[in-house]
Structures are given as structure tokens and as C-alpha cells.
């Protein structure tokens, strides 16, 4: 497997971890729209970045 594919999958897993932390923080502290939006944007960026890296890695293989 190409190293970019592995890095892309790691970024996608990091997206799930960020979303999980956001869920637990929301349960514990309540809803704070600014923090939730920032966390959502970070998770979305990781997911899109991971997808792009996987696409590039499969194209180069």
C-alpha cells in the first residue's frame, strides 16, 4: 500500500477521534455552538484531507 493511502486512512481515523471527543464534551459540558462548529470544521477538514490523500495515493500506485 502506498504511504499516502496509509496517511489518508490515519487522517480519517483522526476525524472520528475528534468527533468522539466533541460528543463526550457536549454530553459533559452542554452545547456551546462556537466550540461545536470549530470541532466540526476540524473533523471535516481531516476527513476531506484524508480522502484526497487516499485518492492521490491510489492514483500513484
N, C-alpha and C positions, 0 to 999 in steps of 0.2 A: 504494500500500500504506500502511496506517495505521502511524504511528510506533511504536505499541505492538507491532505484529507484528514490525517490524524489531528492536526491542529484545528481544523474546522470542527471536527466532532467534539474536541475539548471545549471549544468556544460555545457550542450548542449545549453541552452539559453545564457549563458555567451559567448559561442563560436560565436553565432550570434551577440551579442553586440560588441565583439572585431572586427569582420568582418565589422560591420557597422561603427565603429569609423575609421577603416582603409579606407573605401570607402570615407567618408567625408573628412578625412585628405588628401587623394590623390587628391580629387577634389579641395580642397582649396590650397594645397601647391605644387602640382605636384608629379611626380613619383620619388621616392627615393627607388631604389631596395633593399638596405640593410634593411630599415625600413619595407618595404612591406614583405620581406622574414621573418623577425622576427615576424611580426604580423601574417603572415600565419602559421608559426610554432606554435605560441601560440594558435591560433584558432584550429589548427589540434590536438594539444595535449589535449585541453579541450574537443573536440568532441570525441576523442578516449577514453579518461579517463571517460567521461560521459557514453559512450556506454558500457565500461567494468563494470562500477558500476551498470548500469541497468541490464546487463546480470547476474552479481553476485546476485543482489537483487531479480531478478525473480527466480533464481535457489534456493535461500534460502527460498523463500515464500512457 
